[in-house]
Amino acid sequence: MPRTPYFMPLLLLLLLLSLPHTQAAFPQDPLPLLTSDLQGISPLSWFRGLEDDAVVAELGLDFQRFLTLNRTLLVAARDHVFSFDLQAQEEGEGLVPNKYLTWRSQDMENCAVRGKLTDECYNYIRVLVPWNSQTLLACGTNSFSPMCRSYGITSLQQEGEELSGQARCPFDATQSNVAVFAEGSLYSATAADFQASDAVVYRSLGPQPPLRSAKYDSKWLREPHFVHALEHGDHVYFFFREVSVEDARLGRVQFSRVARVCKRDMGGSPRALDRHWTSFLKLRLNCSVPGDSTFYFDVLQALTGPVNLYGRSALFGVFTTQTNSIPGSAVCAFYLDDIERGFEGKFKEQRSLDGAWTPVSEDRVPSPRPGSCAGVGVAALFPSSRDLPDDVLTFIKAHPLLDPAVPPATHQPLLTLTSRALLTQVAVDGMAGPYRNTTVLFLGSNDGTVLKVLPPGGQSGAHEPILLEEIDAYSPSRCSGKRAAQTARRVIGLELDTEGHRLFVAFSGCIIYLPLSRCARHGACRRSCLASQDPYCGWDSSRGCVDIRGPGGTDVDPAGKQESMEVDDCQDGATGSQSGTGDSTYGEFGYPNFTLSCFTHTHPNLCPMAATDQHLGHPESLRKILSM
């Protein structure tokens, strides 16, 4: 079926938003204050793989995942794990690994005989997690026969024998997986078989007995795509998207979920849930724009670890709409205590084959509450999960889904985008600015751009998100390979190095690092420096616009300080050429390596004023002009 033209959904959205009687206007996409490209980025900022690797020229790096340990950045890729000394990188060396390990599949020929393409038969390192302070666990697809090895963190030398990777690592590099160690055990989630029909949440390699989720039970997991895992309190949490069971009448609708299991879970009795989780529960994550007709961003794409937001611990996620819906993306944050509270809600069930899913009345829920951790809380009288009553085990097996949906922090997305490329990745600095109290979002998208955003509220005091910068971070000459252009441009990893003031961006074919700010581009123009709103920039009376890196920058005027902007202006030559070109719809006023965007067809006075003032589209000024 031919794809609907891209502009059609946008027209439908505009029509929807024009309808009367809505509670609130749908948020508009923010305009970037700056747009940048890779001009001026050092050629040493890229890494594509080993120069003597013959496959690199064809496929590039085949990036799989990042892992930062202290001041070391580890990059898992095809057949290799690379180690980068971030301290050395900070001192000016290029993006060159100081060491690496090579682990190739020994079964390439048999893999090809089984009907797989050669590209699929390499060893893609899909699991890279610290086992303890000295040891890494790495697992690779290994020609569709996943295996795991342990390596010394500092030496990258193999330690011990290989282990089976089944249920710890996917068979196919295109399948999703997450893994985390908690109290000596590995908690993993992936597909446990060659056909990817057996999705599993699994515990292994530790002092406790191996446990798994129910096999081939769509109430537990239905075609999940795992995104993130973390340990918190008594539980390990798994974040994923899956095909919904409760909205099956609407077709293949995906919902975003958070599931959790108790770390002290020992499995059930021989009569029920033997060697299976007795504590597996899951909730829906609700990322939506409220109103008379709620607009949902249902499909979780990426998630961060805990970050401080308004004084509370939160997780930041990128969500998109359903594939058959209006294309759009959103960033939602979820407070960890809201997630924990959701797991105290009512259970949900479908009482007949074609009936609606409804909450379970409390009088039908056995005691102690199903899903509780044995030995603590309401289940304190039961030393082990194996001692739980049969009716509790039977109930939890049939009722893993809870009724509540976790609401987003502030009850709405921090950012929504409906007229640009879909978002794919997120990284968050929750301690930016001179006082380490500003939150900055870095967002990757499927067209190779990286967005730098101030969320609403916080130190900026803005009621709407501020898109500080839009960066075209993809270089076809350095990152392209055999992959299709659309796939090659997709940002598939982001990793912050706040100490080194850098953002590592991963594409399939390469990784690159970008500076967190480009303050020097404002030169000697105090007003443009402060109007940039960039929490990493500040004005120093002797050095001009400078980077603020932590508490050391508190003696400068931080960007966004309105009272400082109102008493200052820029003269010709302050930051380079102030001339620009424009047409009847759009103008760009040039500065070294960035542009100021002006919309001349609606407000022709905006561009000349910005060009002479170098006000760089400060949101408050823009709002005043656009309201004229």
C-alpha positions, -999 to 999 in steps of 0.1 A, spaced: 0 0 0 15 34 -9 25 56 20 4 86 27 22 118 16 40 133 46 21 166 44 -13 150 47 -11 140 83 1 175 91 -29 189 74 -51 166 94 -34 177 126 -40 214 117 -76 206 110 -79 188 143 -64 217 162 -87 242 146 -118 226 160 -136 247 186 -142 238 223 -108 223 230 -95 228 265 -60 239 254 -42 245 221 -20 217 209 16 228 216 35 241 185 69 230 175 95 254 189 118 271 165 155 267 170 174 297 182 205 284 164 211 260 136 245 244 132 263 218 111 297 200 114 316 229 99 346 236 122 344 201 139 378 185 139 383 155 115 396 137 146 362 138 162 349 108 143 356 71 147 345 46 121 364 15 131 398 0 127 416 11 95 429 -24 88 394 -40 92 383 -49 56 347 -49 66 347 -13 79 349 1 43 317 -17 35 297 -16 66 313 10 88 314 6 126 281 -12 132 276 5 165 256 -14 191 259 4 225 278 28 248 290 22 283 308 48 304 328 36 335 346 64 354 366 82 327 365 54 301 340 52 273 334 17 260 318 12 225 303 -22 216 302 -28 179 305 -56 153 333 -81 163 349 -55 187 346 -36 219 366 -3 219 379 15 249 384 53 248 403 72 276 381 103 280 408 121 299 431 117 269 404 128 246 398 159 267 435 168 264 432 171 226 438 137 212 416 124 184 388 99 189 412 69 189 408 39 211 436 33 236 427 -4 235 402 -28 221 391 -65 221 383 -85 191 358 -114 192 348 -128 159 323 -156 152 338 -190 143 307 -202 126 303 -177 97 302 -204 70 275 -225 87 255 -194 93 254 -186 56 245 -222 48 214 -218 70 201 -191 47 214 -160 65 231 -131 48 268 -127 55 261 -93 71 239 -109 96 265 -136 106 291 -114 123 293 -112 160 274 -82 171 282 -73 208 247 -67 221 253 -69 259 280 -49 276 275 -45 314 298 -43 344 296 -76 364 315 -60 393 342 -33 397 368 -54 379 349 -74 353 327 -68 322 301 -92 308 300 -91 270 275 -111 249 274 -113 211 250 -127 185 278 -150 172 263 -161 139 228 -167 155 243 -187 183 247 -162 211 276 -165 236 288 -145 266 323 -139 279 338 -120 308 366 -95 304 388 -74 327 376 -38 326 410 -23 325 428 -49 304 400 -61 281 415 -96 284 391 -125 285 386 -142 319 372 -177 323 353 -198 298 325 -188 274 289 -190 286 257 -196 266 241 -163 257 206 -177 253 180 -155 271 208 -131 278 216 -119 243 194 -119 211 201 -143 183 197 -115 157 213 -80 160 180 -64 150 162 -78 180 160 -58 212 176 -65 245 185 -50 279 206 -63 308 217 -51 342 235 -67 372 218 -64 406 232 -80 438 254 -103 418 227 -116 394 222 -107 357 187 -95 349 181 -97 311 152 -93 287 153 -104 251 141 -131 227 152 -165 239 149 -184 206 160 -183 170 125 -174 157 122 -146 183 88 -161 194 98 -166 231 102 -132 247 117 -135 282 126 -116 313 153 -137 329 176 -139 359 209 -159 359 246 -160 368 241 -152 405 235 -167 439 198 -169 434 180 -195 413 174 -187 376 139 -174 370 120 -164 338 87 -150 327 59 -172 315 65 -188 281 43 -179 252 18 -160 274 7 -128 257 -7 -115 290 29 -113 303 47 -102 271 34 -97 236 60 -90 210 80 -66 233 107 -43 222 129 -38 253 144 -3 258 159 0 293 165 -18 326 174 -5 360 177 -15 397 158 5 422 151 -4 458 138 -40 462 131 -44 424 145 -45 390 125 -25 364 122 -32 327 109 -5 302 96 -16 268 69 -13 242 47 -41 232 15 -49 212 -14 -42 235 -36 -70 247 -63 -46 262 -69 -27 229 -67 -57 206 -100 -48 189 -83 -17 175 -56 -38 157 -19 -39 165 -17 -10 188 16 -6 207 17 6 243 47 16 264 52 -4 296 72 -6 328 74 -40 344 92 -50 376 103 -81 395 115 -85 431 152 -92 436 143 -116 464 119 -136 442 128 -173 445 100 -186 421 68 -204 429 59 -238 441 58 -270 421 21 -265 418 22 -229 403 50 -208 388 78 -232 395 110 -215 383 90 -185 371 86 -150 385 60 -147 413 64 -109 413 61 -99 376 38 -69 372 35 -43 345 20 -8 340 13 15 310 34 46 307 12 75 296 29 101 275 1 123 261 -12 158 255 -43 164 277 -74 180 264 -110 171 253 -95 146 230 -62 133 245 -34 129 220 -11 99 228 25 93 220 24 56 227 56 41 214 87 43 237 119 47 217 146 55 243 149 62 281 175 76 304 185 65 339 174 86 369 180 123 366 169 151 390 139 171 378 125 198 400 140 181 430 127 146 423 143 116 406 129 111 371 134 91 340 132 109 306 118 91 276 114 97 239 80 86 225 65 85 191 30 81 177 16 48 163 30 40 128 -5 45 112 -11 78 130 -1 114 126 37 113 128 50 130 159 74 127 188 74 137 224 97 138 254 80 128 287 96 125 321 83 101 348 90 104 385 103 72 401 79 76 430 49 79 406 60 47 390 63 29 424 29 43 433 14 29 401 23 -6 411 0 -3 441 -30 2 418 -58 -22 409 -53 -53 387 -68 -54 353 -85 -83 335 -107 -94 306 -135 -115 320 -147 -128 286 -130 -135 253 -144 -105 235 -151 -84 266 -135 -51 277 -106 -50 301 -117 -37 335 -103 -33 370 -105 -63 393 -126 -56 424 -106 -57 456 -127 -84 472 -115 -108 444 -78 -102 451 -62 -128 474 -39 -120 503 -11 -112 505 -13 -89 475 -1 -108 444 32 -95 431 45 -84 466 80 -93 476 80 -122 501 96 -116 534 88 -78 535 58 -55 537 24 -71 533 41 -105 526 64 -104 556 49 -135 571 61 -156 541 99 -161 543 101 -171 506 80 -167 475 79 -205 474 58 -203 505 31 -181 490 -4 -195 489 -15 -212 457 -43 -188 451 -19 -159 451 4 -176 426 -25 -186 404 -39 -150 405 -6 -133 396 0 -157 367 -33 -147 352 -32 -110 362 3 -94 355 -13 -62 341 -23 -34 364 -50 -8 357 -32 25 364 -11 43 338 19 63 351 13 100 344 40 121 330 58 146 352 39 180 351 10 159 335 21 167 300 51 162 277 81 184 282 83 187 244 62 177 214 72 177 178 49 171 149 65 188 119 100 174 119 119 141 118 109 116 145 130 115 177 150 83 184 174 90 214 177 111 245 204 121 269 199 145 298 222 168 318 204 175 350 233 196 365 241 222 338 248 258 343 270 277 368 250 265 398 245 230 384 207 233 387 196 235 350 182 206 330 192 203 293 178 177 269 199 163 240 177 146 215 187 125 185 164 120 155 161 97 125 174 123 100 208 128 117 199 160 136 206 165 173 184 189 192 195 208 224 164 218 245 156 236 277 124 220 291 97 243 305 100 255 340 132 251 360 157 280 361 146 294 327 111 301 340 97 296 306 63 281 301 73 264 269 104 244 259 132 264 243 150 248 213 184 262 219 201 246 189 195 222 160 227 204 148 230 185 116 254 159 130 256 133 102 285 132 77 278 109 47 314 109 37 325 96 71 296 75 83 279 60 52 284 24 41 263 -3 27 233 6 49 204 24 33 207 62 36 176 66 58 189 39 82 225 53 81 213 88 92 194 76 122 208 85 156 210 53 175 230 63 206 237 94 227 262 95 256 270 126 277 305 134 290 297 164 310 332 165 326 347 167 291 319 190 279 310 166 250 282 147 236 289 114 218 265 107 190 263 72 174 251 63 140 252 28 126 284 35 107 304 58 131 305 77 163 313 114 166 316 138 195 302 173 196 309 201 221 280 207 245 281 244 235 296 268 210 299 298 231 330 312 213 308 318 182 292 347 199 327 363 201 328 397 217 290 403 215 277 403 251 241 407 241 240 377 217 259 356 243 234 363 270 204 361 246 214 326 235 198 312 266 225 285 267 232 274 303 267 263 292 276 299 281 284 330 301 299 364 296 333 372 310 344 408 308 379 400 296 374 368 276 340 374 260 315 346 256 329 315 273 319 279 283 306 275 318 317 241 332 304 236 366 309 258 397 340 274 383 319 295 360 299 313 387 319 345 383 304 351 348 271 365 337 251 333 326 232 333 294 196 343 297 202 370 322 177 395 310 189 425 330 224 422 314 210 421 279 190 453 282 220 475 287 242 462 260 243 461 222 267 448 196 287 469 170 297 458 135 324 432 135 317 418 169 311 383 157 319 384 120 297 392 91 262 405 98 251 404 63 227 378 51 205 366 23 168 360 24 138 356 2 101 362 6 96 334 31 128 328 50 161 346 57 193 335 73 218 359 88 253 346 89 277 342 118 306 318 119 291 283 117 256 292 128 226 309 114 198 330 128 165 321 113 139 347 104 104 344 90 101 375 68 68 367 51 49 373 83 71 397 102 95 415 78 108 437 106 121 408 126 152 400 105 167 435 102 163 441 139 179 407 147 207 413 123 217 446 138 210 436 174 224 401 171 196 392 195 196 356 181 159 351 184 155 354 222 122 338 230 107 368 249 116 392 221 103 368 195 70 365 213 67 403 214 74 407 177 52 378 166 23 392 186 24 425 166 
